[in-house]
Structure formats: structure tokens, C-alpha cells
Amino acid sequence: METIAPKCINQLVKELNSHQVHSNELVSGIVSSISFDRYEIEAFNTFNHNLKDSYGRKLVYDSDRFKILVMSWLPGDFTAIHNHGYTEWGSVHFFGEATHRLYENSHGTLDVICKEQFGEGQNAAVCGNLTHLMGNNGKKAFVTLHIYGKDSDENKVADDAMVYLPEFQKVATTSGTAYLNLDRSLIKSETPYNAFSDEMIFDYFKLIAPFYCRNNQSELLKKLESKINNEIFS
Ligand SMILES: [Fe+2]
């Protein structure tokens, strides 16, 4: 992919290509130095994404070393809990207020360790083993700009990303997609997994319920509610 518009993306590509070795500090400095025009980035929006996809995802640049994507977040859009596979460095730039959760796998159990909001103009660092979830818990749609890169020659950026799916008691691997209720065609492998802390489950189910609501998955919602009632309040 050689020709890229708008100018701010071209500048980002040029700056990233001018370094052989990258760290998150370097990438954060580059991203902070560029004046991103929200309206130019919004031209790549996928707010019309299929509502069965839990957010909009558009690739705007791809090379051996890094990918740039624009993600689109309608109210109620969320990722599944995921990491970024072989990504060695990266960044997310926010053009609206996003809900974010950070997770840690401690002794085989996944727990939520940080609940936060990111605002317009903020940047967050990304690496392969960052296990997180993000989405739109507000009322206004927005986009985010994502950079995922690696300097080593082995593997592909974001390949073998792990996606935790507590509502199906499993963990899957994908080529980077982190949709809720992943379509089978996007799953590379999957393993049964059901070691989640009660706090994590309660928080997660509240965040993802609107997605299953809009897709009329009432049976699954009932299952989630019953799990919360049985495990949290009994
Ligand atoms: Fe992510």
C-alpha cells in the first residue's frame, strides 16, 4: 500500500519508516508530534459496520513492519478481551471518550486490574502481551487510530492474538480481530477456558450486554444474568 491520504497518515508512516528500531517511547513521541485532524481520520470511519461485528475496523496502511487501522465505535460497541499477538510496539490515539479495561492473568485466573476512561487527544501504548478491552459506553460515536508494529522478522504483526470469551468459556486466537461473539471464520484456534474472577465477570458482562441486546441474543443474555446472580449475589 503506497499511496496514503490524508497528510497526517503519510507523515506518521514516513516518521515510523525513518527508524529501524522502535520502542513505545519513540512511537509515543512520534504520535504526539503529529497534529491529527479528526475530520480527516473520520473519513475512514466504518460507523455503518454490520451490527453483528462489535465495532468497526478499517485497515488504512499495511507493511511488513506495521499496520495502521481506524476503528469506529458506535454507542455500545466493544472489543472482546484480547491481546495483540506478536506486536512489539504500538499506540492508540483517541478522538472521543473511550472506556478501557486492563486485565492480568495471575496464577491462571484472569482479573481486571484497571478501569479507566481515555479522552479525545490522548494516546495509549500497545504491546503484544497487553490484555485489554475497549469500547464506547457513552452516547456519541467516535473513531480511534491504531498502530501495531514489530521490528523482528519472525511472524506477522498482531498474528495469534488471544481473545478471551468468558460468555462461551473459551479463549481463541485470531489474526488480530477482537470482535465479541467471533465468527468461526475468524478463529484460528480455540481452547476451553473458564478461569475468571467474579469482579471481572460482573464488570465485563455489564459492558457487553448492550451488544448482545442489539443482536437479540436473549438466551445468551439470560445465561449471563443467571451467571451474575448465581456467582456474585449467592
Ligand atoms: Fe487492543
Residues whose N, C-alpha, C, O or C-beta is under 5 A from the ligand:
A	BS01	LIG	none
